[in-house]
Amino acid sequence: MTNTRGTDFSTKHKNLTAHDYNFWNFSFHEIALYDLGAALEYIYQRNNNNKIIVVGHSMGSTECLIYASMLPLKSKKYVHVFVLMTASTTFQFSRVNFLGNFIPFLQKLTTDDTVGVVLNKGSLMSRIVRSVCPLVPDLCIALYSFFGAGWSTEEPNPVETSIIFNQIPRALSVKCVLHYGQLISSGKFQMFDYGTANNEVYGSSYPPEYPVENIVTPIYLIVGSRDDLAPKEDTEAFYNKLPNIAKIYGKLNIEGMNHIDPIVGTNRKEKVYDKILNILNKLS
């Protein structure tokens, strides 16, 4: 299990501290190419050079797709198959489309050298969530479901939900939030938009889309019928863009599953985990 850069367990840097603005100058793009890439190479070497089956959820799935498209040869070498739940890519049919209106505000944050992180441990929002949500987890889950996760056909596990809300939210770079906002606004699975600096970075006025046509590692997509954050319509559209070599295992639609059921759903073992284990047993 990998850990995302910037959380409580990943705040070290050779030259910077988590209090430095430049420490947070990354999005899930950098996490995919550098952090995930290094982790997969390390696991591959420790595993006697046997290919890995990678399971991702939400932003983790986004990172896997970026890695597989940008580094197809390394991906083919290290990974047998990516099993990706609730992959967030374009948001064209997502309920969070309205967040695209906040792009100008988020853009300002990335140019303010005093702000590089949101939802860090000491932030007001983080303290409110950690104080209130363990006491009323059903209310917090309902709010999250309303604002994007989607309504589930099952109740969240109250005990485990309380434990989870004692741990989240974790620190997230503003650039990561802004990058997702750009995907929402553009409706494209594209690289980070640097505005007037795009020509310098990419050699073009607009950021390029991720070259998913270059993916040569099999991708097994799992989508929930109740997922409003990464809805099945977006997943279908993305799946159709994949080359045939990446679609050899197909995809799976889980009826009644929303975006966070794999984490907090009472019946997630039967609804999600058992299905994934069945897939893994067939693939291994």
WOBEL-V624592 format. One record per residue. N is the residue number from 1. RES is the residue in one small letter. OMEGA is omega in radians with two decimals (none if undefined). Layout:
N&RES&OMEGA, N&RES&OMEGA
This chain:
1&m&3.14, 2&t&-3.13, 3&n&-3.07, 4&t&3.12, 5&r&3.07, 6&g&3.07, 7&t&-3.03, 8&d&-3.07, 9&f&-3.08, 10&s&-3.13, 11&t&-3.13, 12&k&3.12, 13&h&-3.11, 14&k&-3.01, 15&n&-3.03, 16&l&2.98, 17&t&-3.13, 18&a&3.09, 19&h&3.14, 20&d&3.14, 21&y&-3.08, 22&n&3.07, 23&f&-3.05, 24&w&-3.12, 25&n&3.12, 26&f&2.97, 27&s&3.11, 28&f&3.06, 29&h&3.13, 30&e&3.10, 31&i&-3.12, 32&a&-3.02, 33&l&-3.04, 34&y&-3.05, 35&d&3.12, 36&l&3.14, 37&g&3.13, 38&a&-3.14, 39&a&-3.13, 40&l&3.12, 41&e&3.14, 42&y&-3.13, 43&i&3.12, 44&y&-3.13, 45&q&3.13, 46&r&-3.09, 47&n&3.09, 48&n&3.09, 49&n&3.03, 50&n&-3.13, 51&k&-3.03, 52&i&2.92, 53&i&-3.05, 54&v&3.09, 55&v&-3.13, 56&g&3.09, 57&h&3.05, 58&s&-3.11, 59&m&3.06, 60&g&3.08, 61&s&3.08, 62&t&-3.13, 63&e&3.13, 64&c&-3.14, 65&l&3.08, 66&i&3.14, 67&y&-3.09, 68&a&-3.11, 69&s&-3.09, 70&m&-3.12, 71&l&-3.01, 72&p&-3.11, 73&l&3.07, 74&k&3.11, 75&s&3.14, 76&k&-3.11, 77&k&-2.99, 78&y&-2.95, 79&v&3.06, 80&h&3.12, 81&v&2.99, 82&f&3.04, 83&v&-2.93, 84&l&3.09, 85&m&3.00, 86&t&-3.10, 87&a&-3.12, 88&s&-3.06, 89&t&-3.00, 90&t&3.07, 91&f&-3.12, 92&q&-3.12, 93&f&-3.05, 94&s&3.11, 95&r&-3.09, 96&v&3.14, 97&n&-3.09, 98&f&-3.12, 99&l&3.08, 100&g&3.13, 101&n&-3.09, 102&f&-3.11, 103&i&-3.14, 104&p&3.12, 105&f&3.12, 106&l&3.13, 107&q&3.12, 108&k&-3.13, 109&l&-3.10, 110&t&3.11, 111&t&3.10, 112&d&-3.03, 113&d&3.09, 114&t&-3.07, 115&v&3.09, 116&g&-3.01, 117&v&3.02, 118&v&3.06, 119&l&3.04, 120&n&-2.95, 121&k&-3.08, 122&g&-3.10, 123&s&-3.12, 124&l&-3.13, 125&m&-3.14, 126&s&-3.14, 127&r&3.12, 128&i&-3.12, 129&v&-3.08, 130&r&3.13, 131&s&-3.01, 132&v&-2.98, 133&c&3.06, 134&p&3.14, 135&l&-3.14, 136&v&-3.06, 137&p&-3.12, 138&d&3.12, 139&l&-3.12, 140&c&3.10, 141&i&-3.14, 142&a&3.12, 143&l&3.13, 144&y&3.11, 145&s&-3.12, 146&f&-3.07, 147&f&2.99, 148&g&-3.03, 149&a&-3.12, 150&g&3.14, 151&w&-3.10, 152&s&3.08, 153&t&-3.14, 154&e&3.13, 155&e&3.05, 156&p&3.08, 157&n&-3.00, 158&p&-3.11, 159&v&-3.09, 160&e&3.08, 161&t&3.10, 162&s&3.12, 163&i&-3.13, 164&i&-3.11, 165&f&2.99, 166&n&-3.08, 167&q&-3.11, 168&i&0.01, 169&p&3.07, 170&r&-3.11, 171&a&-3.14, 172&l&-3.12, 173&s&3.06, 174&v&-3.13, 175&k&3.10, 176&c&3.11, 177&v&-3.14, 178&l&3.13, 179&h&3.07, 180&y&3.10, 181&g&3.10, 182&q&3.08, 183&l&3.12, 184&i&-3.08, 185&s&-3.07, 186&s&-3.05, 187&g&-3.11, 188&k&3.04, 189&f&-2.94, 190&q&3.10, 191&m&-3.05, 192&f&-3.14, 193&d&-3.14, 194&y&3.10, 195&g&-3.09, 196&t&3.13, 197&a&-3.11, 198&n&-3.13, 199&n&-3.14, 200&e&-3.07, 201&v&-3.00, 202&y&-3.05, 203&g&3.11, 204&s&-3.09, 205&s&-3.08, 206&y&3.12, 207&p&3.13, 208&p&3.01, 209&e&3.09, 210&y&-3.04, 211&p&-3.09, 212&v&3.10, 213&e&3.13, 214&n&-3.08, 215&i&3.13, 216&v&3.08, 217&t&3.14, 218&p&3.11, 219&i&3.08, 220&y&-3.07, 221&l&3.08, 222&i&-3.08, 223&v&3.10, 224&g&-3.11, 225&s&3.14, 226&r&-3.11, 227&d&3.13, 228&d&3.12, 229&l&3.06, 230&a&-3.00, 231&p&-3.06, 232&k&3.12, 233&e&3.09, 234&d&-3.14, 235&t&3.11, 236&e&-3.13, 237&a&3.12, 238&f&-3.13, 239&y&-3.13, 240&n&3.11, 241&k&-3.11, 242&l&3.04, 243&p&-3.07, 244&n&-3.11, 245&i&3.14, 246&a&-3.06, 247&k&-3.02, 248&i&3.14, 249&y&3.09, 250&g&-3.13, 251&k&-3.09, 252&l&3.03, 253&n&3.13, 254&i&-3.09, 255&e&3.06, 256&g&-3.10, 257&m&3.04, 258&n&-3.00, 259&h&-3.05, 260&i&3.06, 261&d&3.11, 262&p&-3.11, 263&i&-2.98, 264&v&-3.10, 265&g&-3.13, 266&t&-3.10, 267&n&-3.07, 268&r&3.11, 269&k&-3.11, 270&e&-3.03, 271&k&-3.01, 272&v&-2.98, 273&y&-3.13, 274&d&3.11, 275&k&3.13, 276&i&3.11, 277&l&3.09, 278&n&3.10, 279&i&-3.10, 280&l&3.12, 281&n&3.12, 282&k&-3.07, 283&l&-3.05, 284&s&none
